[in-house]
Amino acid sequence: MRVINIILIIFFSLTNEIRAEITDKILNELQNGGNIIFIRHAYAPGGGDPENFDISDCSTQRNLNDNGRNQSKKIGNLFKRNEVPIDKVISSEWCRCKETASIAFNEFKTKNFLNSFYSPKFAKNKKKQIKNLKNYINNWNDNKNLVLVTHYVVILEALDYASRSGEIVISDRNFKIKGNIIIDY
């Protein structure tokens, strides 16, 4: 039993060291700027949106709860604490994305190319949205980072990556993933 405990301690020590090294590499990438930073909105219980969804009425949408708001604060603190340079923060028009952006970064703008196309009601928008997202990125030129607060389906389509709520995924302009940071709530 004692040998197993020693092995577990060594394993966890090595694993944490590796994670710290990856985090340092990712933070250096962020501090150097020029990245596209996808953030999946913070935790909002449930999945999809209710049948009576109305983009202009947050009461009809799936929204952040206290855990999601706490997670949003942690996202913002990560950027502030590490002095990550930000050019712009752009959010989906969905309330859970706007609230994530507002809590984490205060100032943001919305663009409909970041909106969800998960439900059948919006699925027809997928190709146009991804095309508009790529055009926006192609025309974006700044040494700081571009932050995009969006949805699982947009990140999956753009990066071929399945993200968690509140997860930060860093890519280059060609949508090649450089790394990710998982923020627990």
C-alpha positions in Angstrom: 0.0 0.0 0.0 2.8 2.4 0.9 4.5 1.8 -2.5 1.2 2.6 -4.3 0.9 5.9 -2.4 4.5 6.8 -3.3 3.8 6.0 -6.9 0.6 8.1 -6.9 2.4 11.1 -5.3 5.2 10.9 -7.9 2.6 10.6 -10.7 0.5 13.6 -9.5 3.7 15.7 -9.0 4.9 15.0 -12.5 1.4 15.6 -14.0 1.1 19.0 -12.2 4.5 20.0 -13.4 3.6 19.2 -17.0 0.4 21.1 -16.7 2.3 24.1 -15.3 4.7 24.0 -18.2 1.9 23.9 -20.7 0.1 26.8 -19.0 3.3 28.9 -19.0 3.7 28.2 -22.8 0.1 29.2 -23.4 0.3 32.3 -21.3 3.4 33.4 -23.2 1.5 32.9 -26.4 -1.4 35.1 -25.1 1.0 37.7 -23.8 2.8 37.9 -27.1 -0.6 38.7 -28.8 -1.8 38.2 -32.4 -4.0 35.2 -31.4 -7.6 34.4 -32.0 -9.1 33.5 -28.6 -12.3 31.5 -28.7 -14.2 31.4 -25.4 -17.2 29.1 -25.1 -19.7 31.0 -23.0 -19.6 30.3 -19.2 -21.7 27.6 -17.6 -25.4 27.9 -18.4 -27.4 24.8 -17.2 -29.2 22.7 -19.7 -28.6 22.4 -23.5 -29.8 24.3 -26.5 -32.5 26.9 -26.2 -36.2 26.8 -25.2 -38.9 26.6 -27.9 -39.9 30.2 -27.3 -36.4 31.5 -27.8 -36.2 35.2 -28.7 -32.8 36.7 -29.3 -34.0 40.1 -28.0 -35.4 38.6 -24.7 -33.0 37.0 -22.3 -35.9 35.6 -20.2 -36.6 33.2 -23.1 -33.0 31.9 -23.3 -30.8 29.6 -21.4 -28.7 31.9 -19.2 -25.7 31.8 -16.9 -26.3 30.8 -13.3 -24.2 31.8 -10.3 -21.6 29.2 -11.3 -21.4 30.6 -14.8 -21.0 34.2 -13.5 -18.3 33.0 -11.2 -16.6 31.3 -14.1 -16.8 34.5 -16.1 -15.1 36.4 -13.3 -12.3 33.8 -13.3 -11.9 34.2 -17.1 -11.6 38.0 -16.8 -9.2 37.7 -13.8 -6.9 35.4 -15.8 -6.6 38.0 -18.6 -6.1 40.9 -16.1 -3.7 39.1 -13.8 -1.5 38.0 -16.7 -1.7 41.3 -18.6 -3.0 39.7 -21.8 -3.2 42.4 -24.5 -6.7 42.5 -26.1 -7.6 44.3 -29.3 -11.3 43.6 -29.3 -13.9 41.4 -27.5 -16.7 40.2 -29.8 -19.6 38.2 -28.6 -22.5 36.2 -30.0 -25.8 37.9 -29.7 -27.1 35.2 -27.3 -27.5 36.5 -23.7 -25.3 33.8 -22.1 -22.4 34.9 -24.4 -23.0 38.6 -23.8 -23.1 38.1 -20.0 -19.9 36.1 -20.1 -18.2 38.9 -22.1 -19.6 41.6 -19.9 -18.5 40.0 -16.7 -15.1 39.0 -17.9 -14.1 42.0 -20.0 -16.7 44.8 -19.5 -16.6 46.1 -23.0 -17.6 44.1 -26.1 -19.4 44.2 -29.4 -21.7 41.6 -30.9 -21.5 39.9 -34.3 -24.1 37.5 -35.6 -21.4 35.2 -37.1 -20.7 34.0 -33.6 -24.3 33.1 -32.9 -25.3 29.5 -32.3 -26.6 27.3 -35.1 -27.3 24.3 -32.9 -31.1 24.3 -33.1 -32.8 23.4 -36.4 -34.3 26.9 -36.4 -30.7 28.4 -36.9 -28.9 25.5 -38.7 -29.4 27.1 -42.1 -27.1 30.0 -41.0 -24.0 27.8 -40.4 -22.2 28.1 -43.8 -22.8 31.9 -44.0 -21.7 32.4 -40.4 -18.5 30.4 -40.8 -17.7 32.2 -44.0 -18.3 35.6 -42.4 -16.2 34.6 -39.4 -13.3 33.6 -41.7 -13.6 36.8 -43.6 -13.5 38.8 -40.4 -10.4 37.0 -39.2 -8.7 37.4 -42.7 -9.3 41.2 -42.4 -8.3 41.5 -38.8 -4.8 42.9 -38.3 -3.5 43.7 -34.8 -0.6 42.7 -32.6 -3.0 42.2 -29.7 -5.4 39.3 -29.2 -8.9 39.0 -30.7 -11.4 37.5 -28.2 -14.5 35.7 -29.5 -17.1 34.7 -27.0 -19.3 32.1 -28.7 -20.9 28.7 -28.6 -19.8 25.0 -28.7 -21.0 24.5 -32.3 -19.1 27.6 -33.7 -15.9 26.4 -32.0 -16.4 22.9 -33.2 -17.0 24.0 -36.8 -14.1 26.5 -36.9 -11.5 24.6 -35.0 -12.8 21.0 -35.1 -12.5 21.0 -31.3 -15.2 20.1 -28.7 -15.0 22.8 -25.9 -16.3 22.9 -22.4 -18.3 25.7 -20.9 -16.0 28.6 -20.1 -13.0 27.0 -21.9 -10.5 29.3 -23.7 -9.1 27.9 -27.0 -6.2 29.8 -28.5 -5.6 29.6 -32.3 -3.7 31.3 -35.0 -5.3 33.2 -37.9 -5.5 29.9 -39.9 -7.6 28.3 -37.1 -4.7 26.0 -36.0 -5.0 25.4 -32.2 -2.1 26.6 -30.1 -3.5 25.5 -26.8 -6.4 25.8 -24.4 -7.2 26.8 -20.8 -10.0 25.1 -18.8 -11.6 27.4 -16.3 -13.6 25.6 -13.7 -16.6 27.3 -12.0 
